[in-house]
Amino acid sequence: MPPEILPRPAAIGAAEFRERRRRLMATLPDDAAVLLPGASLVTRSGDSEHAFRQNSDFHYLTGFPEPDALLLLLPGRDDGESVLFCQDRDPEMEAWTGRRLGAEGAERVHGLDQAFGNAERDEALAALLDGRTALYLPLDDSEALHLAESIRAELQAGARRGARPPLAFADVSVRLHEQRLVKSRSELALMRHAGAVSAKAHCRAMCACAPGLTEYQLQAELEHEFRWQGGSGPAYASIVAGGDNARVLHYIENADALHDGDLVLIDAGAEFDLYAGDITRTFPVGGRFGEAQRALYEVVLGAQQRAIEAVRPGTTLVAIHRGVVRDLTAGLIELGLLEGELQDCIENEAWRRFYLHATSHWLGLDVHDVGQYRQDGEPRPLVPGMVLTIEPGLYVPEDDDIPAAYRGIGIRIEDDVAVTEAGHEVLTADVPKRVADIEALMVKE
C-alpha cells in the first residue's frame, strides 16, 4: 500500500498577489516606480540547467513561475499599475522546454494589469518610466542596476525632447522584506504544510535508520518523501551528519557510514510552493541513546521546549536566545563540562565553546528569510504572523579536558514556530523529539 499523501492546501490566488503589490505601492511616492527582475535559468554544466526556482521577491509580488521576466509597478498609471514582461510564446522552443504562458496568459492567470513579451521590452521600458522621479529596485542586483542605468541614460539622451529620467535610485528591498516578514493566512497554510511534509520525512528517516547505512541513504529517504508529497525538493542542502560530523554546522557531504553507538543529526526541510520547512532532529543510529548522549540531549531539549513556550507577541529573539544560553549553561555546569557559577559562565561566555550560533532565524520563502532583526537599534518585538525557528544545540569538542563520554557529540533540535495572537503554533510538531518517543519509533523488536 503506498504511503499516505497529505492533503494539499490551496495555492495563493491572484487576488492576494494583487493586494501585495497594492500594499507595496502604497508605501511609495506617487511619481515613483518599482523595477524588479525575476530569476533566470542557471547552467549546471554544458547545456544542462539547474531546475528553475523563481526569485523569492518576484514570486511574492506576482506568483509568476517562468524565467526571464520583469515586473514594473507604476503607482497611479491609468492603463494599469502592474506591468509584466515575460518570455514570448514560441511553439518551436516550447516543444523542447515546456509551455509558456505568454503575455495574455500572464494577465489572465496571474492578474497583472498589462503584460508584454520580452521582444517589446527594450522599446517600452523607457516610455513607461518617463517622468518617474524615483526608481525603486534591488540595489544589490547587478542585472537590475544595469537595466536601470541604461533606461536612465536613454531618457537623459531625450531630455531636450522633453524626456524626464529618474532622478534617483532607491532600494526596494527593505520595504518589500518588511512586508514579507509577516505572513498571511494563506502563507501560514503553505508553511504548515511544508512543516508537515518535513516532519513525515524526518519520521521516515528515523524508521529507516540502522547501523551500516550511509548518510546519503538517509538523505534519499528524506528527499523521496519531500517529492512524494508534492514538494519541489529540499528547501536547502540537506544535512545528514553521523557521529562527530554533527559538530560541523553546515555539513552537507553526507558521505559517511552510520555507526552503532553514534548519534546522527538531520537538518532538512521540504520546499512547498516555494515556502520552506526547516527541522533538525538528533537521534541514535541504533535506536537507543547512550547514557551520556541522553544526558546532553535532555539539556538541549529542555532549553528548546522552554524557548518555544517563550514565543509570544511582544517578546524578542534576543530575549529567547538569552533564555536558551542560561538553560544550556546551567546544563553544562551540571554535567561537569563547565566549571564556575552560572552567572559568571554566562557573562564570560564560557558557553560559546559548546554553543556556536543564534537560537532563531526568520522563515518563509527563504530558509533564512528576510526582514530586519532590529528596529531603531533595538531588538524588534514579535508580532502575530511572524515565523521563526527555535534551534538550540550543543557541540562538544574532542579536547582532552572534556570528559571522555561527551567528546565529539553534536546535538541540535529545531522546530518552526508561528507567532499567534494567543502565543504561538509549532508548525513541525509531528516529528518526535522526546527520548522515549524517538526510541519507540525507531526500535524494531
C-alpha positions in Angstrom: 0.0 0.0 0.0 1.5 3.4 -1.0 2.4 5.8 1.8 -0.2 8.4 2.9 -0.3 11.6 0.8 -1.1 14.7 2.9 -4.0 16.9 1.6 -2.6 19.9 -0.2 -3.5 23.4 0.9 -4.9 25.9 -1.6 -2.4 27.8 -3.7 -2.2 31.6 -3.2 -4.6 33.3 -5.6 -4.2 36.2 -7.9 -6.2 38.5 -5.6 -3.6 38.1 -2.8 -0.7 38.8 -5.2 -2.6 41.9 -6.4 -3.0 43.1 -2.8 0.7 42.6 -2.0 1.5 44.9 -5.0 -1.0 47.4 -3.8 0.4 47.5 -0.3 4.0 48.0 -1.6 2.9 50.8 -3.9 1.1 52.5 -1.0 4.5 53.0 0.7 6.0 54.8 -2.3 5.7 58.4 -3.6 3.1 58.8 -6.3 5.7 59.5 -9.0 7.9 56.5 -8.1 8.2 53.2 -9.8 9.4 49.7 -9.0 11.6 47.6 -11.3 12.1 44.0 -10.2 13.6 41.2 -12.3 12.7 37.6 -11.9 15.2 34.8 -11.9 16.9 33.3 -14.9 17.9 29.7 -15.6 21.3 28.8 -14.1 23.7 26.5 -16.0 24.6 23.3 -14.2 27.1 22.1 -16.8 27.4 22.2 -20.5 23.9 22.8 -21.9 22.1 21.5 -18.8 20.5 23.8 -16.3 19.5 23.5 -12.7 15.8 23.2 -12.0 14.3 26.7 -12.2 13.5 28.4 -8.9 11.9 31.8 -9.1 13.3 34.8 -7.2 11.5 35.0 -3.9 10.7 38.7 -4.0 9.4 38.4 -7.6 7.3 35.4 -6.6 5.9 37.2 -3.6 4.6 40.0 -5.9 3.5 38.0 -8.9 3.3 34.3 -8.4 4.7 34.1 -12.0 6.7 30.9 -12.4 8.8 31.4 -15.5 12.3 32.6 -16.0 13.5 35.9 -17.6 10.5 38.0 -16.5 10.5 41.6 -15.3 7.9 43.5 -13.2 7.2 47.2 -13.2 5.0 48.8 -10.6 3.7 52.3 -11.7 1.5 53.9 -9.0 -1.4 55.9 -10.4 -0.9 54.8 -14.0 -4.3 54.9 -15.8 -3.5 52.0 -18.1 -2.6 49.7 -15.2 -0.2 49.9 -12.3 1.4 46.5 -12.7 3.2 45.6 -16.0 5.0 42.3 -16.6 7.4 41.5 -19.4 7.8 37.7 -20.0 9.1 35.2 -22.5 7.3 35.3 -25.8 5.3 32.4 -26.9 7.5 30.2 -29.2 6.0 26.9 -30.3 9.3 25.6 -31.5 11.1 26.3 -28.2 8.0 25.2 -26.2 8.3 21.8 -27.8 11.7 21.4 -26.2 11.5 23.3 -22.9 7.8 23.4 -22.0 4.8 25.6 -22.5 4.9 29.3 -21.8 2.1 31.4 -20.5 3.0 34.4 -22.7 1.6 37.9 -22.1 -2.0 37.0 -22.4 -1.7 34.1 -20.0 0.2 36.2 -17.5 -2.7 38.7 -17.4 -5.4 36.1 -17.3 -3.8 33.6 -14.8 -1.8 36.0 -12.6 -3.9 39.1 -12.6 -1.3 41.5 -13.9 -2.8 44.7 -15.3 -0.7 44.5 -18.5 1.8 42.1 -19.9 4.1 42.2 -22.9 6.5 39.8 -24.5 10.2 40.3 -23.9 10.6 41.3 -27.6 8.8 44.5 -26.7 10.7 45.2 -23.5 13.6 47.4 -24.6 11.4 49.7 -26.6 8.7 50.0 -24.0 10.7 50.4 -20.7 11.9 54.0 -21.3 8.4 55.2 -22.2 6.8 53.5 -19.2 9.4 55.1 -16.8 9.5 58.5 -18.3 8.6 61.1 -15.6 9.1 58.7 -12.7 11.4 60.7 -10.4 12.4 57.8 -8.1 13.1 54.2 -9.3 13.0 51.5 -6.6 14.9 48.3 -7.4 17.0 45.8 -5.6 20.3 47.7 -5.4 22.3 44.5 -4.8 21.1 43.0 -8.1 23.6 43.9 -10.8 21.2 43.0 -13.6 18.5 45.3 -12.2 21.0 48.1 -11.6 22.5 47.8 -15.2 19.0 47.9 -16.7 18.0 50.9 -14.6 21.2 52.8 -15.6 20.5 52.0 -19.3 17.0 53.3 -19.1 18.1 56.4 -17.3 20.8 57.0 -20.0 18.2 56.6 -22.8 15.9 59.1 -21.1 18.7 61.6 -20.4 19.6 61.4 -24.1 16.0 62.5 -24.9 15.8 65.3 -22.3 15.8 68.0 -24.9 12.7 66.5 -26.4 11.0 66.5 -23.0 12.0 63.1 -21.6 12.3 63.0 -17.8 14.7 60.4 -16.4 14.6 59.1 -12.9 16.4 61.5 -10.5 17.3 58.8 -8.0 17.5 55.1 -7.5 16.4 53.6 -4.2 16.4 50.2 -2.6 13.1 48.4 -2.7 14.3 45.5 -0.7 13.8 46.9 2.8 10.2 47.9 2.2 9.4 44.6 0.4 11.2 42.5 3.0 9.4 44.1 5.9 6.1 43.2 4.1 7.3 39.6 3.6 8.2 39.2 7.3 4.5 39.0 8.5 2.7 36.1 6.8 -0.9 36.0 5.7 -3.3 33.1 6.5 -2.7 31.5 3.1 1.1 31.7 3.6 0.8 30.1 7.0 -1.3 27.3 5.5 1.5 26.6 3.0 4.2 26.8 5.7 2.1 24.5 7.9 2.1 22.0 5.0 5.8 22.4 4.4 6.3 21.6 8.1 4.1 18.6 8.0 5.8 17.2 4.9 9.2 17.8 6.5 8.0 16.1 9.7 6.9 13.0 7.7 10.3 12.9 6.0 12.1 13.0 9.4 10.0 10.2 10.8 10.7 8.2 7.7 14.4 8.7 8.1 14.2 7.7 11.8 12.4 4.5 10.9 14.8 3.6 8.1 18.0 4.4 10.1 20.2 1.4 11.0 23.9 0.8 11.6 25.7 0.2 8.3 23.6 2.6 6.2 25.2 5.8 4.9 24.3 9.4 5.5 23.3 9.7 1.8 20.9 6.8 2.1 19.1 8.7 4.9 19.2 11.8 2.7 17.5 9.8 0.0 14.7 8.7 2.4 14.1 12.4 3.3 14.1 13.8 -0.2 11.9 11.0 -1.6 9.3 12.0 0.9 9.6 15.7 0.0 8.9 14.8 -3.6 6.3 12.1 -2.9 4.2 14.7 -1.0 4.4 17.2 -3.9 7.2 19.4 -2.7 9.8 20.7 -5.2 12.5 19.0 -3.1 14.7 20.2 -0.2 14.4 23.9 0.8 18.2 23.9 1.3 21.0 21.4 1.2 20.1 18.6 3.5 22.4 17.9 6.4 22.8 14.3 7.5 25.7 14.2 9.9 26.6 11.0 11.8 29.0 10.9 14.8 31.3 13.9 15.0 30.2 15.2 11.6 27.3 16.7 13.6 29.7 19.3 15.1 30.1 20.8 11.6 27.1 23.2 11.5 26.6 23.1 7.7 27.9 19.6 6.9 26.5 18.7 3.5 28.9 16.0 2.2 26.5 13.3 3.6 29.0 10.6 2.5 30.0 8.6 5.6 28.7 5.4 7.0 26.5 5.4 10.1 27.8 3.5 13.1 26.0 1.9 16.1 26.6 3.9 19.2 26.7 7.2 17.4 24.1 9.9 17.1 23.0 11.2 13.7 21.9 14.9 13.3 19.5 15.6 10.4 18.8 19.2 9.5 16.4 19.1 6.5 13.2 20.6 5.3 10.8 20.5 2.3 10.0 23.3 0.0 6.4 23.6 -1.0 5.1 26.3 -3.3 8.4 28.0 -2.6 7.8 28.1 1.2 10.4 26.4 3.4 10.2 23.9 6.2 13.3 23.6 8.5 13.6 20.8 11.0 16.5 19.4 12.9 16.4 16.2 14.9 19.2 14.2 16.5 18.8 10.6 17.3 20.7 7.4 17.9 21.8 5.4 14.9 21.0 2.1 16.7 17.7 3.3 18.1 18.7 3.8 21.8 20.5 6.7 23.4 23.6 6.1 25.5 23.7 7.5 29.0 26.0 10.5 28.2 24.1 11.1 24.9 20.8 11.1 26.7 22.1 13.5 29.4 23.3 16.0 26.9 20.2 15.6 24.7 17.9 16.4 27.6 19.8 19.6 28.3 19.2 20.8 24.7 15.6 19.5 24.6 14.7 21.3 27.9 16.2 24.6 26.5 14.3 24.2 23.3 11.0 23.5 24.9 11.3 26.5 27.2 12.3 28.7 24.3 9.2 27.6 22.3 7.0 28.4 25.3 8.5 31.9 25.4 7.4 32.7 21.9 4.6 35.2 22.0 3.8 38.7 20.8 5.9 41.4 22.4 9.0 39.3 23.3 12.2 39.4 21.2 14.5 36.9 19.6 17.3 38.3 21.8 15.3 37.5 25.0 14.6 34.0 23.7 18.2 33.4 22.9 19.3 34.7 26.4 17.0 32.2 28.0 18.5 29.4 25.9 22.0 30.4 26.8 21.1 30.3 30.5 19.5 26.9 30.2 22.4 25.4 28.2 25.0 26.9 30.5 23.2 25.5 33.6 23.1 22.1 32.0 26.8 22.2 31.0 27.7 23.1 34.6 25.6 20.2 36.0 27.2 17.7 33.6 30.7 18.9 34.5 31.5 20.4 31.1 31.8 23.9 32.6 33.0 24.9 36.0 32.0 28.0 38.0 28.9 30.0 39.0 26.1 30.2 36.4 26.1 33.9 36.0 29.9 34.1 35.7 29.9 31.4 33.0 27.2 33.4 31.1 29.0 36.7 31.4 32.4 35.4 30.4 30.8 33.5 27.6 32.3 30.2 28.5 29.3 28.6 26.9 30.4 29.7 23.4 32.8 26.8 23.4 29.8 24.5 23.0 27.0 26.7 21.5 28.2 28.4 18.3 25.1 30.0 16.8 22.0 32.0 17.4 18.8 30.3 18.5 16.4 31.6 15.8 16.1 33.0 12.3 13.1 34.1 10.3 11.5 31.5 8.0 9.4 31.9 4.8 10.1 31.9 1.1 13.7 31.7 2.1 15.0 29.4 4.7 16.9 32.3 6.3 14.1 34.6 5.5 14.2 38.4 5.0 13.2 41.1 7.4 15.2 43.2 9.9 16.0 41.8 13.3 16.2 45.2 14.9 14.1 48.3 14.8 15.5 51.7 15.8 18.6 50.0 17.1 16.7 47.7 19.4 15.6 44.0 19.1 12.2 44.1 17.4 9.2 42.7 19.2 7.5 39.7 17.8 4.0 40.2 16.2 1.4 37.7 15.0 2.2 36.3 11.6 6.0 36.1 12.0 7.5 32.6 11.6 10.8 31.7 13.2 12.9 28.7 14.1 13.9 27.6 17.6 17.1 25.6 17.3 19.5 25.3 20.3 22.4 23.0 20.1 25.5 21.7 21.8 28.7 20.7 20.0 31.3 19.1 22.3 35.0 19.4 21.2 37.2 16.3 21.4 39.6 18.1 23.7 41.5 16.3 26.5 39.9 18.4 29.2 36.4 17.2 28.2 35.0 14.1 30.0 35.5 11.3 27.5 31.9 10.2 27.4 30.8 13.6 25.9 33.7 14.2 23.4 32.6 14.6 19.8 28.9 14.7 20.4 26.8 17.2 18.4 23.1 17.8 19.1 20.7 20.2 17.7 16.9 20.3 17.9 14.9 22.7 15.7 11.2 23.4 15.1 9.3 26.1 13.1 7.1 28.3 15.2 4.5 30.8 14.1 3.6 33.8 16.4 -0.1 34.0 17.0 -2.4 36.4 18.8 -2.6 33.9 21.8 1.1 33.0 21.8 2.5 30.5 19.2 1.9 27.5 17.0 4.5 24.8 16.4 4.3 24.0 12.6 6.6 21.0 12.9 5.2 19.2 15.9 4.5 15.9 14.1 8.1 14.6 14.4 9.1 13.2 17.8 11.8 14.8 19.9 11.3 13.3 23.4 13.8 10.5 24.1 11.1 7.9 24.8 9.1 8.8 21.7 12.2 8.7 19.4 13.2 5.3 20.8 9.6 4.0 20.5 9.5 5.0 16.8 13.0 3.6 16.0 13.4 0.4 18.0 12.4 -2.7 16.0 11.8 -5.5 18.4 
